[in-house]
Amino acid sequence: MDRSGLLIPPHMVGRIYSVYCKDFVAYNEITYYPKKYLNVLTGPNGTGKSTIVSAIILGLGGDPQLLDRSSSISDYIKSNKNSATITITIYGRENDCKEAFKRIINNNGDSRFFVNSKDMSKTKFLKIIASYNIQVSNLCQFLPQDRVQDFSKMNPQELLVNTMSSVCDQELIQNFNDLKEMRVKLLSAHADRAKEKDSLQKEQKRLEQLQVTVNQFQERQGILQKLNIYKANKLWTEVTVGKTKIKNLKDQLDKAQMTCKTHKKMYESQKRAQQKISQKTSDLRNKTLEQVQLISQTNATKSGLESQLETIKHKINESKCDLERNVQQATKSKNEVNQIMQLVETKKHELQEFNKHKLDVLKELDERKNKINKTRETTMSQYNKRRELETMLNDEKIPEITALCHKIERLQNIKTQKIEQLRTQNPNLVEAMSWVAQNKHKYRSHIYDPMIFELSIKSEEGAMYLENVVRQRDLYAFACEDKNDMSDLINELCVKQRLSVNVMYCAPGNRCLHTSAVPITEITSMGFSSYLVDLVSGPIPIINKLCGTYQIHNIPIGTNDVGNYTSSIPKSIRLFFGGTKKFLLTTSRYRSDFILTESTIRRKFQLISLDSKQLKSLKDRHAKSVCEKDQIRNKLVEVDNEFDRLQIVLREEGEKKRKLEQKLAHYGNLESEVKKLLEKVDTINKSFSSLVTLQEAFKKNLIIDLKKIYTVECQLLQILETTDILLTKKKVNQVMEHVHKQQHESQINTLTECEEQFKNSTCIVEKLETSMQMQANEIDSKTLEVQRLELSRLDLDQIREAIVEFQARLECMKDVNSEAITDFHQRQEQVQELKKLIDHKANLEKNVESEISNLFSKWEPRLTNLIETISTKFGAFMESISYVGEVVLSRKDIHDFNSYGIQIMVQYRKDAKLQTLDKYIQSGGERAVAIAIYSLSLQHVTNVPFRCVDEINQGMDATNERNIFELLLKEATKEGSAQYLFVTPKLLRDLNYNKHLCVSVVHNSGSMKPNAKFPQC
């Protein structure tokens, strides 16, 4: 490229001389030489236009996050290469001097940085670049393709900082930062001073409270001092009284000790006499005990003899009872034998009668068994048949009917499912639909829900074709038949509720206004069956909108055979479908040839399609299955009835069989019963003796027992005589012991009295000794305490009255903690320190306020002048394209520097007010227009050497796109303006070109001829 006609060197500093890339993204090796003013990079999509902008940003030390494409720097290395090299050469500060910034990117993510082939760290590298006012992270200077929308996301504060940075007025930026820091410092000092004032007030209030406490404490100490003096006087008087008491106690102790000795002698004499009396009493008691033991032994022998006598008498009674029982048993056994013999005769006769009819009974039993077996086989057959029918019903028909019901329900509830799906994916749309449904009555004309709910597609294929024609934003857009309704709805949903939804206008109508340019009958032979509009049904205004915007009435639909007739299809048909293929016919901008692009499409599942044929087929299958289910249930009822009848037959025959078997078993047991009865008769006859034998044995045993009774009664008589003698001796001893006790009872009482007197005397002596000791100790302690005090001589009554008075005064006063006095003095010191600190903070605030005022008076006019300049340019540019706009400085308070920001105000419709540029209010194209014009407005105030904007015209309509191009061409080619790199995929026709515009067409594609050469400008 031509590099002649350079500017004066000082104005060229920092402008790009060349961009060199090697193995970077899609480039093997390239060198790009931009001119000094407006440079336009154009070419088809995917040829590498944005790659050059990416190379400039990364080559000047930018991070990959600034491009919003890939977060890894190694992803920018060309495939199958180990590294990529970027060299950005700019004009230096000296004449004919250039600075080369080189960056080598390795596939491990590391980078090496060079300045004029000198290796250095990234920090130094970026510092040198910043010295040329190059700011790769500032969206006002670098606006990559993938970050165009980020510009509108900047808040006013970020936009102000980036704008000031792009102006490159370091003093303006530094003053702004200093003002914010001083503001923070001022607010902090003010807050600290307020806190310290509060602390001072609290301390002063506390001091006032503590002063009362201190006064009370001093008064209390004076009273305590007087009270101690009077207590000392009381102690001295009590010492004198105590000594008198000790003397009296000593006299009483001497008398008590004499009395105690006399009582002790009397007690010991009585005690010796009592011991002799006790010894004689013990001897008499021992004799009595010996008599009692002998009497006990005699009674025991007597009890044994009486027991033997009772045992013999009991034995005689038992023998008599046994004899009576044996007589009764013999009589009973004889009667039982007679009864058993009668029963045996009866059973023998019954057995003879049965043997005559036994064969008939056995024959009838066999007949019953055969009939039962046949009935069981029939019952089992019916049971198996019922199981087969149940299996068919439960495992086949009912699941089949349930599955068909679910399929039919899913087909009929697709809309509900779609809303639930959107509730997660696009909650703003669902919320907006809910609000519109409740407030449709507020609008003049009808408001339609998004197309995905209003349109009905006849087949899945039709939904796939429409999804690949209509943009998603239109599929999810509300439609209004009135433009005023559209403006009101946008204001409500997008501005007030801040919901990210789209609203479009559809002209009202009651019939379709569009017809196909080529009748379908003319292209049926090429594989086409219908136009896309024939597969769609819905509100007429929406159909007309689709026909007008997307020409769906001119988009034919066909089979895969369409691909064989692409050359024969009329050229007026620019878009058509064949199976899963999409064919797009376009005209080359550089030649008059037509270009046919073929691509494969797939279903995006955005639209709701209802297959009526499938639904009808499912309902027919469901009705048929229900009918078959009812038939099976009728058969089950018939089988159950037959099964119940067979069960009744089985029970009846089984009962008859059981009775016959019981009868055979009964007669089979008769023979064994007869044998058992005869054996029982023999056993009974052998079990009892004759009555005479029993009576003789009883008499013999009775004589022996009577002899034993006589012998025992003789021994018992002797024992009774011995017992009488012993009882008499016992009574004599007891009388002697009683008389002895009565004779010496007075002696015992005398001994008890002497013992009690001795104990009382001893107790009195001990008490007197203890009292004397306590009184002596008390006198000693009081004497020591009195020696420490100066005493005034008062009598005891006067002292007591004074003590009571002072104690009463102390009790009326509050108890004061000594720590309160220490706290009082400490708080006095703290109050003085706080006063000094508050004065210091007040002076500091005044100094900071003075500094802020001085700095603000210099900074604010410059900032206001800058924003007014930008606003004037911005308003003029917006007015030139029939819009209204201005740039304003926003702030909450004149000294709240953190709230300072820039707001871009725009108006695109005459009946609307100026609104802040916001992603929720304006469309993407409207935001792109405002961003482009703001960027141009900075062109006259910025001091950056160059600026880059990548495909900012994307999303603009044709009118706005041309207006922006003309403004850019006019402003960026003026003498003295900064170098400007503008990337766009298309170049508008009939532009007013001049000598300061350089258009570069990028040719970088796999379809390019290998030896193709293109002219350079």
LINCOR-V429804 format. One record per residue. OMEGA is omega as a letter, one per 30 degrees, with the letter a starting at -180 (* if undefined). D_CENTER is the distance of its C-alpha to the mean C-alpha in Angstrom with 2 decimals. Layout:
<<OMEGA,D_CENTER> <OMEGA,D_CENTER>>
This chain:
<<a,64.52> <a,67.02> <a,66.23> <l,69.35> <a,69.54> <l,67.11> <l,66.27> <a,67.53> <a,65.71> <a,63.79> <a,62.12> <a,61.24> <l,59.15> <l,55.74> <a,56.47> <l,55.78> <l,58.88> <l,57.37> <a,54.19> <l,54.58> <l,52.08> <a,52.49> <a,50.22> <a,47.62> <a,45.44> <a,48.17> <l,51.16> <l,53.49> <a,55.38> <l,55.98> <a,57.42> <a,56.92> <l,59.25> <l,58.08> <a,60.67> <a,60.66> <a,59.37> <l,57.43> <a,56.46> <l,55.03> <a,53.47> <a,53.52> <a,53.45> <l,51.64> <l,47.91> <a,46.96> <l,50.14> <l,48.58> <a,49.04> <l,45.54> <l,46.00> <l,48.73> <l,46.44> <l,43.77> <l,46.55> <a,47.57> <a,44.04> <a,43.35> <l,46.98> <l,46.72> <a,43.79> <l,40.89> <a,37.54> <l,36.53> <l,33.45> <a,36.03> <l,37.08> <l,33.61> <l,34.80> <a,33.88> <a,32.23> <a,34.56> <a,38.16> <l,39.49> <a,38.70> <l,41.64> <a,44.14> <a,46.26> <l,45.68> <l,47.57> <a,48.30> <a,47.35> <l,47.44> <a,47.99> <l,50.25> <l,50.14> <l,52.92> <l,52.98> <a,56.42> <l,56.87> <a,59.93> <a,60.43> <a,61.83> <l,65.35> <l,67.79> <l,67.46> <l,64.55> <l,61.37> <a,58.10> <l,56.44> <a,52.66> <l,51.73> <l,48.40> <a,48.20> <l,44.86> <a,44.40> <l,42.33> <l,40.20> <l,38.87> <l,41.25> <l,43.75> <a,47.14> <a,48.62> <l,52.34> <a,54.41> <l,57.97> <l,57.45> <a,56.38> <l,53.17> <a,50.78> <a,47.16> <a,44.69> <l,44.60> <l,48.38> <a,48.35> <l,45.99> <l,47.94> <l,51.18> <a,49.64> <l,48.30> <l,51.83> <a,52.92> <l,50.38> <a,48.43> <a,44.69> <a,42.90> <a,39.48> <a,40.90> <l,40.35> <l,43.50> <l,45.52> <l,43.70> <a,41.95> <a,41.07> <a,40.70> <a,36.95> <l,36.27> <a,38.42> <l,35.42> <a,33.89> <a,36.90> <l,35.86> <l,32.30> <l,33.78> <a,33.43> <a,36.74> <l,36.42> <a,35.97> <l,38.85> <a,41.11> <l,40.52> <l,41.17> <l,44.24> <l,45.71> <a,45.06> <l,46.87> <l,49.81> <l,49.98> <a,51.18> <l,49.87> <l,51.35> <a,49.48> <a,46.13> <l,46.90> <l,47.95> <l,44.73> <l,42.64> <l,44.96> <l,44.60> <l,40.79> <l,41.05> <l,43.72> <l,41.69> <a,38.77> <l,41.35> <l,42.95> <l,39.76> <l,38.79> <l,42.32> <l,42.33> <l,39.00> <a,40.32> <l,43.60> <l,41.94> <a,39.93> <l,43.15> <l,45.08> <l,42.60> <l,42.98> <l,46.76> <l,46.90> <a,44.83> <l,47.13> <l,50.25> <l,49.16> <l,48.43> <l,51.90> <l,53.59> <a,51.94> <a,52.90> <l,56.53> <a,57.12> <a,55.81> <l,58.14> <l,61.15> <a,60.41> <a,60.10> <l,63.52> <a,65.24> <a,63.79> <l,65.06> <l,68.59> <l,68.66> <l,67.39> <l,70.20> <a,72.84> <l,71.33> <l,71.61> <l,75.31> <l,76.07> <l,74.18> <l,76.39> <l,79.51> <l,78.29> <a,77.81> <l,81.41> <l,82.87> <l,80.86> <l,82.22> <l,85.79> <a,85.16> <l,83.47> <l,86.55> <a,88.75> <a,86.42> <a,86.62> <l,90.43> <a,90.44> <a,87.93> <l,90.14> <l,93.19> <a,91.19> <a,89.94> <l,93.51> <a,94.64> <a,91.64> <l,92.27> <l,95.96> <a,94.97> <a,92.33> <l,95.00> <a,97.41> <a,94.77> <l,93.77> <l,97.40> <a,97.78> <a,94.47> <l,95.47> <l,98.94> <a,97.52> <l,94.92> <l,97.66> <a,99.61> <l,96.54> <l,95.85> <a,99.35> <a,98.83> <a,95.46> <a,97.06> <l,99.68> <l,97.15> <l,95.07> <l,98.15> <a,98.83> <a,95.21> <l,95.32> <l,98.45> <a,96.82> <l,93.79> <l,96.14> <a,97.75> <l,94.36> <l,93.35> <l,96.64> <l,96.16> <l,92.63> <l,94.04> <l,96.75> <l,94.28> <l,92.15> <l,95.26> <l,96.14> <l,92.66> <a,92.99> <l,96.35> <l,95.10> <l,92.16> <a,94.59> <l,96.70> <a,93.76> <a,92.66> <l,96.15> <l,96.32> <l,92.89> <l,94.03> <l,97.13> <a,95.02> <l,92.67> <l,95.69> <l,97.03> <l,93.73> <l,93.50> <l,97.01> <l,96.16> <a,92.93> <l,94.82> <l,97.47> <a,94.84> <l,92.97> <l,96.22> <a,97.00> <a,93.47> <l,93.48> <l,96.84> <a,95.52> <l,92.34> <l,94.51> <l,96.48> <a,93.28> <a,91.83> <l,95.12> <l,95.02> <l,91.42> <a,92.48> <a,95.28> <a,92.96> <l,90.39> <l,93.22> <a,94.51> <a,90.99> <l,90.55> <l,93.90> <a,92.95> <a,89.58> <l,91.27> <a,93.33> <a,90.19> <a,87.79> <l,88.17> <a,87.25> <a,84.02> <l,82.94> <l,83.65> <l,81.57> <l,78.65> <l,78.65> <a,78.61> <a,75.51> <l,73.66> <a,74.42> <l,73.24> <l,69.94> <l,69.26> <l,69.93> <l,67.67> <l,64.81> <l,65.18> <l,65.03> <l,61.95> <l,60.16> <l,61.02> <a,59.54> <l,56.37> <l,55.93> <l,56.55> <l,53.87> <l,51.30> <l,52.13> <l,51.68> <l,48.34> <l,47.11> <a,48.28> <a,46.57> <a,43.17> <a,42.79> <a,44.43> <a,44.99> <l,41.88> <l,39.40> <l,41.59> <l,41.50> <l,37.68> <l,37.24> <l,39.74> <l,37.97> <l,34.64> <l,36.51> <a,38.29> <l,35.13> <l,33.35> <a,36.48> <a,36.62> <a,32.93> <a,32.64> <l,32.23> <l,29.23> <a,27.62> <l,28.52> <l,26.88> <l,23.58> <l,23.88> <a,24.67> <l,21.73> <a,19.60> <a,22.46> <a,24.18> <l,22.32> <a,25.08> <a,27.73> <l,26.13> <l,25.68> <l,29.29> <l,30.60> <a,29.16> <a,30.83> <a,34.09> <a,34.27> <a,34.17> <a,36.62> <a,39.21> <a,41.85> <a,41.85> <a,43.41> <a,47.05> <a,46.71> <l,44.37> <a,41.05> <l,39.87> <l,36.35> <a,35.72> <a,38.21> <l,35.74> <a,35.71> <a,39.33> <l,41.09> <a,41.88> <a,42.77> <a,45.20> <l,43.97> <a,41.35> <l,43.98> <l,44.60> <l,40.90> <a,40.93> <a,44.08> <l,42.89> <a,39.55> <l,41.66> <a,43.93> <l,41.85> <a,39.42> <a,35.76> <l,35.74> <l,38.54> <a,36.89> <a,33.88> <l,36.17> <a,37.15> <l,40.97> <l,43.17> <a,46.86> <a,47.58> <l,47.21> <l,46.64> <a,43.80> <l,42.35> <l,42.57> <a,41.02> <l,38.15> <a,37.49> <a,37.59> <a,35.15> <a,32.53> <a,32.88> <a,33.98> <a,32.55> <l,29.28> <l,29.03> <a,28.16> <l,29.21> <a,31.57> <l,35.27> <l,38.15> <a,41.64> <l,45.02> <a,46.83> <l,50.39> <l,51.00> <l,53.30> <l,54.28> <l,55.57> <a,54.85> <a,56.87> <l,56.87> <a,58.87> <l,58.88> <l,61.38> <l,62.36> <a,62.75> <a,60.70> <a,63.94> <a,65.22> <l,62.37> <a,61.70> <a,63.92> <l,61.64> <a,58.71> <a,57.15> <a,56.29> <l,54.93> <a,53.51> <a,49.79> <l,50.36> <a,51.67> <a,48.32> <l,46.41> <a,46.63> <l,45.16> <a,46.18> <l,49.50> <a,48.41> <l,45.59> <l,48.00> <l,50.53> <l,47.92> <l,47.07> <a,50.79> <a,51.59> <a,48.79> <l,48.35> <a,51.71> <l,50.18> <l,53.55> <l,55.14> <a,52.64> <a,54.11> <a,52.14> <a,53.77> <l,53.53> <a,53.57> <a,57.39> <a,56.98> <a,56.75> <a,60.39> <a,61.70> <a,59.99> <a,63.40> <a,64.78> <a,62.02> <a,63.24> <l,62.21> <l,61.11> <a,58.06> <a,55.71> <l,52.61> <a,52.55> <l,50.55> <a,51.77> <l,49.37> <a,46.40> <l,48.49> <a,48.53> <a,51.86> <a,52.20> <a,55.71> <l,56.02> <a,59.03> <l,59.37> <a,59.58> <l,62.16> <l,64.23> <a,65.25> <l,63.76> <l,60.98> <l,57.89> <l,56.14> <a,52.55> <l,51.07> <l,47.37> <a,45.16> <l,42.63> <a,39.68> <l,37.61> <l,34.69> <l,33.43> <a,33.30> <l,35.95> <l,36.10> <a,39.05> <a,40.45> <a,43.06> <l,45.42> <l,47.54> <l,44.64> <l,43.48> <l,47.07> <a,47.42> <l,44.23> <l,45.44> <l,48.90> <l,47.42> <l,45.24> <l,48.37> <a,50.41> <l,47.81> <l,47.58> <l,51.41> <l,51.53> <l,48.90> <l,51.14> <l,54.20> <l,52.52> <l,51.53> <l,55.20> <l,56.44> <l,54.03> <l,55.58> <l,59.08> <l,58.22> <l,56.66> <l,59.86> <l,62.12> <l,59.96> <l,60.27> <l,64.04> <l,64.42> <l,62.44> <l,64.93> <a,67.86> <l,66.44> <a,66.03> <a,69.64> <l,71.24> <l,69.23> <l,70.48> <l,74.08> <a,73.70> <a,72.28> <l,75.28> <l,77.75> <l,76.09> <a,76.13> <l,79.83> <a,80.69> <a,78.73> <a,80.55> <l,84.02> <a,83.07> <a,82.33> <a,85.67> <a,87.78> <l,85.52> <l,85.40> <l,89.26> <a,89.47> <a,86.96> <l,88.94> <l,92.24> <l,90.68> <l,89.42> <l,93.00> <a,94.36> <a,91.67> <a,92.51> <a,96.24> <a,95.75> <a,93.37> <a,95.83> <a,99.31> <a,102.40> <a,102.74> <a,105.89> <a,104.20> <a,101.34> <a,103.75> <l,105.91> <l,102.90> <a,101.73> <a,105.19> <a,105.40> <a,102.01> <a,102.87> <a,106.07> <a,104.19> <l,101.56> <l,104.23> <l,105.93> <a,102.67> <a,102.26> <a,105.72> <a,105.11> <a,101.80> <l,103.33> <l,106.16> <a,103.64> <l,101.65> <l,104.87> <a,105.52> <a,101.99> <l,102.37> <a,105.58> <a,103.96> <l,101.01> <a,103.38> <a,105.10> <l,101.82> <l,100.56> <l,103.80> <a,103.47> <a,99.86> <a,100.89> <a,103.68> <a,101.28> <l,98.77> <l,101.59> <a,102.76> <a,99.22> <a,98.81> <a,102.20> <a,101.34> <a,98.08> <a,99.88> <a,102.57> <a,100.06> <l,97.29> <l,98.62> <a,98.39> <l,94.63> <l,94.13> <l,96.13> <a,93.99> <l,90.78> <l,92.16> <l,93.20> <a,89.79> <l,88.03> <l,90.40> <l,89.81> <a,85.98> <a,86.22> <l,88.52> <a,86.25> <a,83.19> <l,85.13> <a,86.17> <l,82.59> <a,81.27> <l,84.04> <l,83.39> <a,79.63> <l,80.37> <a,82.83> <a,80.36> <a,77.53> <l,79.97> <l,81.22> <a,77.68> <l,76.78> <a,79.99> <a,79.31> <a,75.77> <l,76.97> <l,79.96> <a,77.74> <l,75.47> <a,78.52> <a,80.02> <a,77.02> <l,77.58> <a,80.46> <l,81.76> <a,83.70> <l,86.08> <l,85.02> <a,85.54> <a,82.60> <l,82.29> <l,82.05> <a,79.40> <l,77.28> <l,77.50> <l,76.33> <l,73.39> <a,72.24> <a,72.48> <l,70.41> <l,67.79> <l,67.45> <l,66.93> <l,64.25> <l,62.42> <l,62.40> <l,60.80> <l,57.09> <a,56.19> <l,55.32> <a,53.21> <l,55.08> <l,51.83> <l,51.87> <l,55.11> <l,53.50> <a,50.49> <a,52.99> <l,54.73> <a,51.53> <l,50.22> <l,53.60> <a,53.18> <l,49.59> <l,50.87> <l,53.56> <l,51.12> <l,48.73> <l,51.67> <a,52.69> <l,49.14> <l,48.79> <l,52.18> <l,51.17> <l,47.93> <l,49.95> <l,52.44> <l,49.65> <l,48.17> <l,51.65> <a,52.18> <l,48.88> <l,49.56> <l,53.01> <l,51.71> <a,49.17> <a,51.93> <a,54.34> <a,51.90> <a,50.50> <l,54.07> <a,54.62> <a,51.27> <l,50.56> <l,53.85> <l,53.35> <l,49.79> <l,51.00> <l,53.95> <a,51.74> <l,49.40> <l,52.43> <l,54.06> <a,51.01> <l,50.63> <l,54.34> <a,54.16> <l,50.94> <a,52.45> <l,55.70> <l,54.08> <a,51.92> <a,55.04> <l,57.01> <l,54.76> <l,54.75> <l,51.39> <l,50.58> <l,48.57> <l,48.36> <a,46.47> <l,45.63> <a,44.44> <l,41.35> <l,40.50> <a,39.12> <a,41.79> <a,44.89> <l,43.70> <a,39.97> <l,40.47> <a,36.79> <l,36.85> <l,39.97> <l,39.53> <l,41.38> <l,40.73> <a,42.42> <a,43.60> <l,44.85> <a,46.48> <l,47.11> <a,48.36> <a,51.21> <a,49.70> <l,46.45> <l,45.81> <a,45.08> <l,41.38> <l,39.28> <a,38.74> <a,35.17> <a,33.47> <a,32.32> <a,35.90> <l,38.41> <a,38.66> <l,38.62> <l,42.43> <l,42.77> <l,40.48> <l,42.50> <a,45.73> <a,44.53> <a,43.30> <a,46.62> <l,48.69> <l,46.78> <l,47.35> <l,51.06> <l,51.20> <a,50.22> <a,53.07> <a,55.62> <a,53.81> <l,52.04> <l,53.60> <a,51.70> <a,54.15> <l,52.48> <a,49.58> <l,47.80> <a,46.28> <l,45.12> <l,45.36> <a,44.47> <l,46.51> <l,44.01> <l,42.90> <l,45.97> <a,48.48> <a,52.06> <a,53.40> <l,50.83> <l,51.06> <l,54.85> <a,54.63> <l,52.28> <a,54.55> <l,57.61> <l,56.02> <a,54.84> <a,58.28> <a,59.99> <a,57.93> <l,57.14> <l,60.81> <l,62.29> <l,64.24> <l,62.21> <a,58.76> <l,56.16> <a,55.91> <l,53.56> <a,51.98> <a,50.86> <l,49.38> <l,49.71> <a,50.05> <a,52.97> <a,55.92> <l,57.25> <l,60.90> <l,63.55> <l,62.00> <a,64.33> <l,64.42> <a,66.04> <a,66.97> <l,63.76> <l,61.54> <l,60.91> <l,59.29> <l,58.14> <a,57.39> <l,55.08> <l,56.37> <a,53.98> <l,53.33> <a,53.91> <l,56.37> <l,58.66> <a,62.04> <a,62.28> <a,65.45> <l,64.67> <a,65.56> <a,64.74> <l,66.57> <l,65.09> <*,65.39>>
